[in-house]
């Protein structure tokens, strides 16, 4: 089954309805079509040309008080771009509190980013090529018993959609690739942490997800022929998904805002729907920590 895309209208959605959380945890992409996040006259310049130094994929802040990283423009412009990211961060938090209140006070916000570049024109290695379908995993930042929740918004001013493709459900994909993955070594994971290569010790889950991420991107036959569907997110739309569960590839579009958040598996409405528990069931045993 391909991950479903579920349109949500503010005028029709019941804030806090359990069905939205259930859909999200089951692998849906929630698309909010009419949430307000207007840009003021000064901020319009940020969707007319990229205010980025070009050294990284994105311009970002790591927290509400952190400095802007990767920005360009005058001192005033960079300050206002940072303000825009802080405002989007609060917008994302309010979305969670309003429409996913089961997660209220359980979600921790991570980085917030401004993404002005067209994804399909960047020349990247296969591992960094996000046009290839993948599940999210962070090499230097082990996730362990947390989930990766992401809130995106298309702010393109020229009517250009953000193009994605979504793949089959996580369990079906895992069945194909798990037998090909190398085994986990707790000793190796401890060494990486001791050498500060990773911020903490990788669990077996982190090990498996990193190798799934790479195996998916490396397999061109799977990329071309696996079950998948194209999705177009229009300007003004906001979409929310667990990017560690939903296979996705970003195929095109410029000017987007993104918020990353974490929630503990134990704080989900149904922890058994997490990739941690799905992988454990496929292996027939608990994952090693």
C-alpha positions in Angstrom: 0.0 0.0 0.0 1.3 3.5 -0.9 1.4 6.0 1.9 -1.9 8.0 1.7 -2.1 11.8 1.4 -5.0 13.1 3.5 -6.3 16.6 2.7 -7.4 18.6 5.8 -9.5 21.7 5.6 -9.5 24.1 8.5 -13.2 24.8 8.0 -14.0 21.1 8.2 -11.4 19.6 10.5 -12.3 19.2 14.1 -9.3 20.4 16.1 -8.0 17.6 18.2 -9.9 14.9 16.4 -8.2 11.5 17.2 -8.5 10.5 13.6 -5.7 12.9 12.5 -3.3 11.4 15.0 -4.3 7.8 14.0 -3.8 8.7 10.3 -0.4 10.3 11.0 0.9 7.4 13.0 -0.4 4.9 10.4 1.8 6.5 7.7 -0.4 9.3 6.2 0.8 12.7 5.0 -1.6 15.3 6.4 -2.1 18.3 4.1 -3.6 21.4 5.6 -4.8 23.5 2.7 -6.0 26.7 4.3 -3.9 27.6 7.4 -2.9 31.2 7.5 0.8 32.2 7.5 1.1 35.5 5.6 4.3 37.2 4.7 4.5 40.9 5.3 5.8 43.4 2.7 9.4 43.1 3.9 9.3 39.3 4.0 8.1 39.1 0.4 11.7 39.5 -0.7 12.6 36.1 0.8 10.4 34.4 -1.9 11.7 36.6 -4.8 15.3 35.4 -4.6 17.3 33.1 -2.3 18.7 34.7 0.8 21.3 32.0 1.3 25.0 31.8 1.2 24.9 28.6 -0.9 27.3 26.7 1.4 24.5 24.4 2.7 21.2 23.1 1.4 19.2 25.2 3.8 19.2 28.3 6.0 18.3 27.4 9.5 18.1 28.1 13.2 18.6 25.3 15.7 16.4 26.8 18.4 14.3 30.0 19.0 17.3 31.7 20.5 20.0 30.4 18.1 21.8 32.4 15.5 20.8 32.1 11.8 23.0 29.7 9.9 23.6 29.9 6.1 21.8 33.2 5.5 22.7 36.0 3.1 21.7 39.7 2.7 22.1 42.8 4.8 22.2 42.6 8.6 18.6 43.7 8.7 17.5 41.2 6.1 19.2 38.3 7.9 17.6 39.5 11.2 14.2 39.6 9.6 14.7 36.1 8.0 15.6 34.8 11.4 12.4 36.4 12.8 10.4 34.6 10.0 11.8 31.3 11.0 11.0 31.9 14.7 7.4 32.8 13.6 7.1 29.6 11.6 8.4 27.6 14.5 5.6 29.0 16.6 3.1 28.4 13.8 4.2 24.7 13.7 3.9 24.4 17.4 0.4 25.9 17.3 -0.6 23.4 14.6 0.4 20.5 16.7 -1.3 21.9 19.8 -4.5 22.6 17.9 -4.9 19.6 15.5 -2.8 17.0 17.3 -3.4 17.8 21.0 -2.5 14.2 22.0 1.1 15.4 21.4 0.8 18.7 23.3 3.7 19.1 25.7 5.2 15.9 24.4 6.9 17.2 21.3 10.3 18.9 21.4 11.1 21.3 18.5 14.4 20.9 16.7 15.7 22.9 13.7 13.7 25.3 11.6 14.7 25.9 8.0 14.2 28.1 5.0 14.6 26.2 1.7 14.8 28.5 -1.3 16.5 26.3 -3.8 15.0 24.0 -6.4 15.7 20.5 -5.2 16.0 18.9 -8.6 18.8 21.2 -9.8 21.3 20.5 -7.0 24.2 18.2 -7.9 24.7 15.9 -4.9 26.1 12.5 -4.2 23.6 9.6 -4.2 23.5 9.5 -0.4 22.6 13.2 -0.2 20.2 13.2 -3.2 16.8 13.7 -1.6 15.0 13.2 -4.9 15.5 9.5 -4.3 12.9 7.9 -2.0 14.1 7.4 1.5 13.2 7.4 5.2 14.9 10.0 7.4 17.8 9.0 9.6 20.5 11.3 11.0 24.1 9.9 10.9 25.6 12.0 13.7 22.4 12.4 15.8 21.1 9.0 17.0 17.3 9.0 17.4 16.9 5.9 19.6 13.3 5.8 21.0 12.2 9.0 19.4 10.2 9.8 16.2 10.9 12.4 13.6 7.8 14.6 12.9 8.1 17.3 10.2 6.0 20.2 9.3 6.5 21.7 5.8 4.9 24.8 4.1 5.1 25.9 0.5 5.7 29.7 0.4 6.4 29.9 -3.3 5.1 33.3 -4.6 4.9 32.2 -8.3 2.3 29.4 -8.0 5.0 26.6 -8.2 4.0 23.5 -6.3 6.4 21.5 -4.2 6.7 18.1 -5.9 7.1 14.9 -3.9 6.7 11.2 -4.5 5.7 8.9 -1.7 6.4 5.2 -1.6 4.9 2.0 -0.1 4.3 1.4 3.5 7.3 1.1 5.8 6.7 -2.6 6.7 6.5 -3.7 3.1 9.7 -1.9 2.3 11.5 -3.2 5.4 10.7 -6.8 4.4 12.5 -6.3 1.2 15.7 -4.7 2.6 16.2 -6.0 6.1 17.8 -9.3 5.0 20.4 -7.3 3.1 21.5 -5.1 6.0 24.8 -5.6 8.0 24.5 -6.6 11.6 24.7 -4.2 14.5 27.8 -3.9 16.7 27.3 -2.2 20.1 31.1 -2.0 20.4 31.4 0.0 17.2 28.5 2.2 18.2 30.2 3.0 21.5 33.4 3.8 19.8 31.7 6.2 17.4 30.2 8.0 20.4 33.5 8.0 22.3 35.3 9.6 19.3 32.5 12.2 19.1 31.6 11.1 15.6 28.0 10.7 16.9 26.4 12.8 19.5 25.3 9.7 21.4 25.6 6.0 21.0 23.7 4.6 18.1 21.1 2.0 19.0 20.3 -1.0 16.7 17.3 1.1 15.4 19.6 3.9 14.4 21.9 1.4 12.7 19.1 -0.2 10.8 17.6 3.1 9.7 20.9 4.5 8.4 21.4 1.4 6.4 17.8 1.4 5.1 18.2 5.1 4.1 21.4 4.2 2.1 20.1 0.9 0.7 16.9 2.6 -0.6 18.8 5.5 -2.3 21.4 3.2 -3.8 18.9 0.8 -5.4 18.0 2.4 -8.7 15.7 -0.4 -9.7 13.7 0.0 -6.5 13.6 3.8 -7.1 12.2 3.3 -10.5 9.9 0.4 -10.1 8.7 0.3 -6.4 5.1 1.3 -5.7 4.9 5.1 -5.5 2.8 8.1 -6.3 3.5 11.7 -7.2 2.2 14.5 -4.9 1.9 18.2 -5.5 1.8 20.6 -2.5 0.5 23.9 -3.7 1.6 27.3 -2.4 -0.1 28.1 0.9 -0.4 24.4 1.8 1.2 22.9 5.0 1.9 19.2 5.2 2.8 17.1 8.2 4.3 13.6 8.4 6.5 11.2 10.3 9.4 11.3 7.9 11.0 8.2 9.5 8.0 6.2 8.6 6.8 7.6 5.2 9.1 6.9 2.3 9.4 10.2 0.3 11.5 11.9 -2.3 11.5 15.7 -2.9 11.4 16.2 -6.7 11.1 19.9 -7.3 9.9 23.3 -6.1 11.5 26.4 -4.6 10.8 28.3 -1.4 9.6 26.2 1.5 9.7 26.4 5.3 10.3 23.3 7.4 10.1 22.4 11.1 11.6 19.3 12.6 10.2 17.9 15.9 10.8 14.9 18.0 8.3 12.8 20.1 9.1 9.7 22.2 7.7 6.4 20.9 6.1 5.9 24.3 4.2 9.2 23.9 2.6 8.1 20.7 -1.1 7.2 20.7 -0.1 3.8 19.5 3.6 3.0 19.9 3.2 -0.2 18.0 2.9 1.8 14.8 6.4 3.3 15.1 9.2 2.1 12.9 11.0 0.9 16.0 8.3 -1.6 16.8 7.7 -2.5 13.1 11.4 -3.4 12.7 11.3 -5.4 16.0 8.3 -7.4 14.7 10.0 -8.1 11.4 13.1 -9.4 13.2 11.1 -11.3 15.7 12.9 -9.8 18.7 13.4 -6.5 20.6 16.0 -4.2 19.1 19.2 -3.8 20.9 20.1 -0.5 22.7 
